[in-house]
């Protein structure tokens, strides 16, 4: 399917498996075959522990450990407590039926010495209105290398954003799962479908 028709057809088709509770947990061995002639059990990956994520997330978002803990428990219940990376960044979004979102941040992985700076942007369509600016702390599952982040991640949002509130969504592409946790100011209410496109440089058009 051509890229320009992605939002109208591809996202809708992918929506169901991304809703929390419906998407199965994925192991890295299932998602990414190991090198030829190397058994899956011999391949080692470094994960972030529950405590590491809790500390990093609460410090970055500026919320208490208890407040973030409730959000993390939901994500851990759906996808496990061994994310292979996380993204700490900021974003702004707005919508009146058709919406846009722009963000930037750093990707952290234990096997990568320096964080990887990246941008993301994307459109959405739905029964959605309002605007908000957020700090975003995103758990990343099944990511082997930073280069695999540079793609489109479809997602479904049905959350209400309020001043000082936390919002959680899920996005997924080719086995990689993103679980953004947003804490920000503003108001946004509704439901929509769309995608996020990650890139090395900022893009003016959210495509």
C-alpha positions as CSV (number, residue, x, y, z in Angstrom):
1,X,0.0,0.0,0.0
2,X,1.3,3.4,-0.8
3,X,2.5,5.6,2.0
4,X,-0.1,8.3,1.4
5,X,-2.9,5.9,2.0
6,X,-1.5,4.6,5.2
7,X,-3.6,6.8,7.6
8,X,-6.9,5.8,5.9
9,X,-6.4,2.1,5.7
10,X,-3.3,0.8,7.3
11,X,-3.9,2.4,10.7
12,X,-7.5,1.2,10.9
13,X,-6.5,-2.3,10.1
14,X,-3.7,-2.3,12.7
15,X,-5.8,-0.7,15.5
16,X,-7.2,-3.8,17.2
17,X,-3.9,-5.5,18.2
18,X,-2.6,-2.3,19.7
19,X,-5.4,-1.8,22.2
20,X,-4.1,-2.4,25.8
21,X,-4.9,-5.9,27.0
22,X,-5.4,-7.3,23.5
23,X,-1.9,-7.2,22.2
24,X,0.2,-10.3,23.3
25,X,3.5,-9.9,24.9
26,X,6.4,-10.3,22.5
27,X,9.8,-11.8,23.2
28,X,12.9,-10.5,21.4
29,X,13.5,-14.0,20.1
30,X,10.0,-14.1,18.5
31,X,10.3,-10.6,17.0
32,X,13.9,-10.6,15.7
33,X,15.5,-13.9,14.5
34,X,19.0,-14.2,15.7
35,X,22.0,-14.4,13.4
36,X,22.2,-17.6,11.2
37,X,23.3,-20.7,13.1
38,X,23.0,-18.9,16.4
39,X,20.5,-20.4,18.8
40,X,18.0,-17.9,20.2
41,X,18.8,-18.8,23.8
42,X,22.4,-17.7,23.3
43,X,21.5,-14.2,22.2
44,X,21.8,-11.8,25.1
45,X,19.9,-8.5,25.5
46,X,20.2,-5.9,28.2
47,X,17.0,-4.7,29.8
48,X,16.1,-1.9,32.1
49,X,14.9,-3.0,35.5
50,X,11.6,-1.9,37.0
51,X,13.4,0.2,39.6
52,X,15.6,1.9,36.9
53,X,12.5,2.8,34.9
54,X,10.7,4.1,37.9
55,X,13.5,6.3,39.0
56,X,14.3,7.7,35.5
57,X,10.6,8.3,34.7
58,X,9.7,10.0,38.0
59,X,12.7,12.3,37.8
60,X,12.1,13.3,34.2
61,X,8.3,13.7,34.4
62,X,8.5,15.5,37.7
63,X,6.0,13.3,39.4
64,X,6.1,11.1,42.5
65,X,7.2,7.5,42.4
66,X,3.7,6.6,43.6
67,X,2.0,8.5,40.8
68,X,4.1,7.0,38.0
69,X,3.9,3.5,39.6
70,X,0.3,3.2,38.7
71,X,0.9,3.9,35.1
72,X,3.9,1.6,34.9
73,X,1.9,-1.3,36.5
74,X,-0.6,-1.1,33.6
75,X,2.2,-1.2,31.0
76,X,4.1,-4.0,32.8
77,X,0.9,-6.0,33.0
78,X,0.4,-5.7,29.2
79,X,4.0,-6.0,28.0
80,X,6.2,-7.2,30.8
81,X,8.7,-5.3,33.0
82,X,11.8,-5.7,30.7
83,X,11.9,-2.7,28.3
84,X,15.0,-2.6,26.2
85,X,15.1,1.2,25.9
86,X,13.3,4.3,26.9
87,X,12.8,7.8,25.4
88,X,12.7,11.0,27.4
89,X,11.4,14.0,25.5
90,X,8.8,16.8,25.0
91,X,6.0,17.3,22.5
92,X,3.1,19.5,21.5
93,X,-0.1,18.5,19.9
94,X,-3.5,19.8,18.8
95,X,-6.6,18.7,17.1
96,X,-10.0,19.6,15.8
97,X,-11.0,16.4,14.2
98,X,-7.7,16.3,12.3
99,X,-4.7,16.6,14.6
100,X,-0.9,16.9,14.5
101,X,1.8,16.1,17.0
102,X,5.5,17.1,17.1
103,X,8.1,16.0,19.6
104,X,11.8,15.6,20.3
105,X,13.9,13.6,22.8
106,X,16.7,11.2,23.5
107,X,16.6,7.4,23.2
108,X,18.5,5.6,25.9
109,X,19.8,2.0,25.6
110,X,22.2,0.1,27.9
111,X,24.3,-1.1,25.0
112,X,24.7,2.4,23.5
113,X,27.1,4.7,25.3
114,X,25.5,8.0,24.3
115,X,21.8,8.7,24.0
116,X,20.4,9.0,20.5
117,X,18.6,12.3,19.7
118,X,15.6,12.0,17.5
119,X,12.4,13.7,16.4
120,X,8.9,12.4,15.9
121,X,5.8,13.8,14.2
122,X,2.5,12.5,13.0
123,X,-1.1,13.2,12.0
124,X,-4.3,11.8,13.5
125,X,-8.0,11.6,12.5
126,X,-10.9,11.1,14.9
127,X,-13.4,12.6,17.3
128,X,-10.7,14.6,19.0
129,X,-10.3,18.3,20.0
130,X,-8.0,20.4,22.1
131,X,-4.3,21.1,22.6
132,X,-1.6,20.1,25.0
133,X,2.1,20.3,25.7
134,X,3.7,17.4,27.4
135,X,6.8,15.8,28.8
136,X,6.8,12.2,27.4
137,X,8.5,9.2,28.9
138,X,8.2,6.3,26.5
139,X,9.0,2.6,27.3
140,X,10.3,0.7,24.3
141,X,10.1,-3.0,24.0
142,X,12.0,-5.4,21.6
143,X,14.3,-2.7,20.2
144,X,17.7,-4.1,19.2
145,X,19.3,-1.0,17.7
146,X,18.4,2.7,17.6
147,X,18.2,2.6,13.8
148,X,15.0,0.5,14.0
149,X,13.2,3.5,15.5
150,X,13.2,5.4,12.3
151,X,9.8,4.2,11.0
152,X,6.1,4.9,11.4
153,X,4.4,3.5,14.5
154,X,0.6,3.4,14.2
155,X,-1.5,3.8,17.3
156,X,-4.9,4.2,18.9
157,X,-5.7,6.9,21.4
158,X,-8.8,7.0,23.6
159,X,-7.5,9.0,26.5
160,X,-8.5,12.3,28.0
161,X,-5.8,14.8,28.7
162,X,-6.2,17.2,31.7
163,X,-3.9,19.6,33.4
164,X,-1.4,17.7,35.5
165,X,-2.7,14.3,34.3
166,X,-0.9,11.3,33.0
167,X,-1.9,9.7,29.7
168,X,-0.9,6.3,28.4
169,X,-1.1,5.0,24.8
170,X,0.4,2.1,22.8
171,X,2.1,2.1,19.4
172,X,3.5,-0.9,17.6
173,X,5.4,-1.6,14.3
174,X,7.1,-4.8,13.2
175,X,7.3,-6.2,16.8
176,X,8.6,-3.0,18.4
177,X,6.2,-1.7,21.0
178,X,6.1,1.9,22.4
179,X,4.3,2.9,25.5
180,X,4.4,6.7,25.9
181,X,3.5,8.2,29.3
182,X,2.6,11.8,28.9
183,X,2.4,14.4,31.7
184,X,1.6,17.9,30.6
185,X,-0.6,21.0,30.5
186,X,-3.6,21.7,28.4
187,X,-6.8,19.9,27.6
188,X,-7.5,17.3,25.0
189,X,-10.5,15.0,24.9
190,X,-11.6,12.4,22.4
191,X,-10.4,9.4,20.5
192,X,-8.4,9.1,17.3
193,X,-6.3,6.9,15.1
194,X,-3.0,8.0,13.6
195,X,0.7,7.3,13.6
196,X,4.0,8.7,14.8
197,X,7.0,8.9,12.4
198,X,10.5,9.0,14.0
199,X,13.3,10.7,12.2
200,X,16.9,12.0,12.7
201,X,15.9,15.5,11.7
202,X,12.9,17.7,12.4
203,X,10.2,17.6,9.7
204,X,7.8,20.4,9.0
205,X,5.1,18.1,7.5
206,X,3.9,15.5,10.0
207,X,4.0,12.6,7.5
